[in-house]
Every structure is written in C-alpha cells, then in structure tokens.
C-alpha cells in the first residue's frame, strides 16, 4: 500500500538514488582492484573501468524501463522452453551425424559443432522469450493443461483508473459495493496530473483534483482495496493522454475504468476492455412501462392546477393527473405515458384505482 501523499513525489528520485549508489559501488570496486593490482598510479584506470561498467548497465536499465516483472517472468519461461527445445534437438543425433559425415573433410570440426550449438541454443532461446512476451497469461495454460495460476490478491485482471473516473464522486461507492473487482492501478502520469489539478488556479479544476485525491485516500484506508502505482510514463512523451492510458492497459493486460465516452470508444477499437461507470448507471435506471404500477411520494404541484409531482430514487420525475389533493402523501399510481426530453424522461400517471 502506498500513502497518497508519498505518491505525489516523482518515482524518478528513488531511481536516481539507486543509480548513484550503484555508480559509487562500481567506482569503489574499480579503485580497490586497481590499488591491489597496479598501485596508486593505476587508480585512474580502475575509476575509468568502474565508470564504464556502471554507465553501461545504467544505460541498459534506462532502455528497459517498460520491462516489468511480469514481462521478465514470461521471458524467463519462454527462454527455458526454447533452451529445452534446443537441448532436445542436440540430443537426437543431428550434430553427431554431421560429425560422422564431415569428420575427414573438415578441419576444426569441434569448433564448428560448438558454434552450431551456440547458434541453436541462442536462436531458440531468443524465439521462446519473444513469443512469451507477445503471449497473454491464458496462453501458458496450453503448456500445462487444466492448471492455471491465480493471484493471491483480488481476482481478475487489474483495473487501471484514469483521471476522469478518479475525480468522479461515484467511484468510491461503486467500488465499495463490490460490483467491480480487481487490483487498482494508477499510472504515475495520471497521479501527477491529478496533483497538478489540485494546485490549479481554476476553482472548479482545483475542486476536482482535491476530490480525486480524497477518493484515493478513502480507497487506500479501506483494506478491501489494493492500490498500486505504475511508474511508466507511457509509450512516448509525444503521445496523448488517452494513447498513454491505452498503451499502459495493453502492457499490464489491465481493464480501463473511466467515465469518458470518447476514450471508451477508442479503447474498445484497440481491443482494450473498458468499464464505463456511466453505462452502469444507465443499466441500473428502472425501466418504466405504460400500465406499470408504482408506489410514489407526491411532493409538489405540477404545471397544471390538478397535477401533483413525485420523483423516483434516480431523479426521474412523474406527473400525476388529478392528484393535487394527495400532495405530501404516498400513493399508488399507474403509468399512462412517457416522454423523453433533453433533461431526462418525463412520466405521466394517474392515481391507481
């Protein structure tokens, strides 16, 4: 679990500290070896070699910033599979047959056989690792039939939250109700944008940012939820915010939780599973049919003098004819017609007889 106040700090700081410590270790190691092997006058050689080694591995680490633990484990499994296939091929007698056929005609045959072994193992290992990285989790069930590995934490693929849904006041209630399951993932660039919103000079934007941070604090304080921060900045700094979200979803095999309609459509076109809270809200609205009987509290007069008005729990307004004398009571009414307007659905009813 992470503290939201701590999450506002850039992850780059901790990474740079680790790089600096690694660089110092390499420099001390190079200096010690140089002093032991060549004396004080060779210290600069040790410092240079240590710097080169540290710089090389720091460069490799920076190039692998999109490579996750999940990707590493998948690549390891694929590498082992490829090496096993290479071992099987080398044991079926192919190289022995080459050795028998060309034993008298080729010089340095042992060197050639060694080179072929290295090429076979490295090629099949590479192919296995790449194919594993391109595969999804369920593909591995083909290797071990009827066996699947489950997380010990919340079931289902993770849920990636975007800036729109974090600032939505309905998020905590929907997640707390238990209709949506999965570990919650927040990209670092989304959290930084939320922090920027909370410090915005615009009052409405600042209120949205503060509400989003408070929602994350409420989620974090609840033991039913697990929040993790994904430190990747997306595929490229030049990408749009939505493109970076979809890239992160594909990278983590995560579902996207949002309230943005355009993002929902774009993500589904790219094969990303999207959960839109607005769709859930629409699905939960009661469907009112003509002839249906409804128990309704009448709260005020309508546009016409004989009408009374009541409201359903979702805010839908029902106008009841000839019920003005029933205001401040709860009555059974029968729906006689419905009208769809820009403000929502209007329902007309009469007192039930």
N, C-alpha and C positions, 0 to 999 in steps of 0.2 A: 504494500500500500504506500502511496505517496501522499505527502502533505501538499495541498494545493498551493500554499504559499511558497513551498520549495520548488514546485513545478514551474513557477514563473521565471526562475533563473535558467539561463541557457545551459543546455547539456554540454555545449562546446567547452565550457570552463573545466569540467571534470575530465573531459577527454584530453584537453591540453595539459592538465596536471599529470595525467598518466604518461603522455608522450614525453614530458620534461623529465619525469623520474626515470623512464626507460633510457632516455638520452644520457642522463647522468650515470646510470649503471654501466652503459656501454663505454663511456669515457673513462670511468674508474677502472673497468676491466682492461681496457686497452692500455692505460697508463701502468697498471700493475704488471701486465705481461711484458711491456716494453722495458720497464725498470729491471725485471728479473732476467730478461734475455739479452738486452743490449746496454743497460746502464742509463745514466741520467741523460746522456746526449741523444738517446733514441726515444725519449718521452714523446716528442712531437709526432713520431711515426705512429706510436700507439694511439695518441689522441686523434690523428687523422683517420686511422683504420676504424676506431670506435665510432667516429662521426659518420663515416661512410656506411658502416653496417647499420647504425641507428637510423640514418636518413633513408636507407633502402627499405627497411621494414616499416618505418612510419609512412613512406610513400605507398607501400603495399596496403597498409591498414586504411589509408585515406581512399584508395581505389575500391576497397571492399566495404564502404560504409552502407551500401544497400544490401549487404550479405548478412542475413540473420542467422540465429541459432537453428531455426527450423531448416533454412536452406543448407546450413553446414551439415546437419544430421542427414538430410536427404542425399546430399552429395556423398557423404561417407558411405551410406548404404549402397548407392549406385556404384561407387568406386570398388567396394568389396565384391559386388556382383560381377563387375567387369573383370576384376583380378581372378575371381574364381573361374569364370569362363575361359580366360587365358590359360590358367593352370590346367583345365581340362583339355584344351587343345594341345598344350605342350606335352601332355601325358598320353595322347592317343598314338604317338609314334611318328608324327609328321616330321619333327626335327631329326629323329633317328633315321628315318627313311632318306632325308636329304644327306645326312652324314654318310650313309652307306653308298648312295649313288655318286656323290661327288668327292669321296674320300681320297681318291687317287688323282683327281683332275684339278682340285683347288688347293691353293696354299692358305695357311692360316684359317682352316675351316672352323676351328674352335672359336676364333674371334667373330667369324660370320654368324655362327649359331648363337653366340652371346648377343650380338646386335639384333638378330631376329627376335630373340626372347624379349629383349628390352623394348623393341618396337611393338611386339604383340601385347605385352602387359600394359605398356603406357597407352596404346591406342584403345584397347578395350576398357581400360580403367577410365580414360577420358570420356568415351562414349557412354559408359554406365553413369558417370557423375552428371553429365549434361542431360541425359534422358531423365534422371531422377529429379533434377532441378526443374525440368519442364512438366513434371507429373504432379498431380494433386494427391492428397492423402489417401483417397479411396483406391488409387491405382495399386498401392502396395498390398492391398488385400488379395490381389491376384497371385502374389508370391507365396502367401501363407493363407490358403483358403479357410474360410469360416473363422478367421482370427482377426479381430480388429482391436486397435489400441485406443483407449478412451482417456481423456483428461481426468485428473482427479478433481479439478475445479469445476466451474459451472459448465454444463453440457452445451453442445452446439458450437458452431463457428463463432469467432469473436464479432462484436458489434462495434463498428467504427462510427464515432459521433462527429458530426460536422458542426460548424458554428451556428447554423440555423436552428438545429434541434436543441443544442445546449442552452441557447437563450430563450427557448420556448418554455413557458411556465408549466406545461402539461407533462414534461419529460419525467420528473421525479414520480408523479402519481402513476403514470403508465408503467414505469419500470417496477415500482413498488407493488403494483397489482399482480405482477408475475406473469403477464401475458407475453412478455418478450424476455427470452433467456439468452445468456452468453456473456463472456467477459467483455468489459467495456474498454475500448482502445481509443485514445485521443492522440492524434498526431501532434508533434511539437509545434508545427507552424500554426495549427488551429488554436492551441493554447496561447501562443504568443499574440495572435490576432485578437483573442478574447481579452488578454491583458491590455492590449492597445485600445480596445473599445472601452474598457473600464476607466481609462485615463483620457478619453476623448473630451474635447471642449463642448461637443454637442450633448445636450442633456438627455435626449432620447437614446442616443447611441451609448452614452455612459451608463444609463439605467439598464440597458440590455446587457452590457458587459458585466456589470455588477451582479445582475440576476443570474447570469450564466455561471459566474464564479461561486455564488452562493449555492446554486444547484449542484455543482461538483463537490462542494464541501458537504452538503447533505448526503450525497451518494457515498462519499468516502467514509463518513461517520457511520454509515449503515453496514453492518457485517455481511449483509446479503449480497453486496455488490463488490466486485473486484475491478479497480481502475488501474490501467497501465498506460504509460506514455510511450509512444513510438517516436524515436528521436530522428527518424529520417525526415528530410525536408521535401520529399517528393522526388520525381524523376529529374526535374531541372528547375532552376530558379526562374527560367523564362516561361514555364508552364503557368496556366491559370490556376486559380484556387481549386476549381472543380476538377481539373485534369489531375492535379496532385492528389486529391482525395481518391479518385478512381484508380490511380496508379498504386496508391498505398493499399487499397482494398484488394487489388489483384495480388500484390506482393504478399499480403498476410492471409489470403483466402478468407477475407472478412466480409460480413454484410454491412451495408451502409444504412445508418439510421438518420433520417433527415425529415424536413418538412417542406423542402424546396421542390416545386413541381418540375421545373426545367432540369434540375440536377437529377431528379428521379428518372425522367425520360432518357437523358443522355447516358446515365449509368446502365440502365437496362439494355440500351442498344449495344453497349460494350460488354454485356454478359455479367455485370455486377448485380448481385442480389440486393435489392433495395427494400427497406421497410419505411413507409411514409406514415407518420402519425396522423396526418390529415385523412388518409384513406381509412385508418382505423376509426377515426371519429365519424366519418360518413357511414361506415358499416354499422356502428353502434346506434345511429339515429333510428328511432322507431318508424316503421313504415305504416302510414295511416291510410286506410282504405275506406271508401264510401260504404256506409252501413255499419261501420265498426262502432262499438260501444266503449266509451271512455269515462273514467272517473276523473272529474276535473274541478279544481277550486276556482271559483269566479271572483275576480279581484277588482274589476273596474267596469265602467260603462263603455260601450262601443261607440262607433261613429254615428250610428242611428240611435234614437232615444230608447228603442225597445231592446237593444243588443247589450249583452254582457261579454266580457273578455276574460279568458283564462290562459295560462301558459303551461306547456309541458315541461318536464325537467330539462330538456335540451334547449329550451327557449322558444320552441315553436308556439305561435300564437293561434288560439282557437276562438272564433267569434260565434257566440251562441245567440240565436234569434229568440226574441220574446222571453228573455231571462233576466231583464233588468231588476226585477224584484227579488232575484235569487243571489245578488251580489253579497260577498262575504260568507257564502256557504259553499259546500262541495256537493256537486250534482253529477248524476249520470247523464251523459249527452250522447247523441247519435250523429255521426258524421254524415253530412248530406252532400258536400262538395269540397274540392281542394283547388288552390290556385298557387302556382309557382311564380314568385316575384324575385326581383333583384335582392331584396332584403331577406329572402327565405320563403318558406312555404306558409301560405295562409290557409287555414282550415275553417270551414263554416259548418255549424252543427245546430241541432235543435235539442231541447230537453227530451230525455228518454221517457217514453210513456209505456 
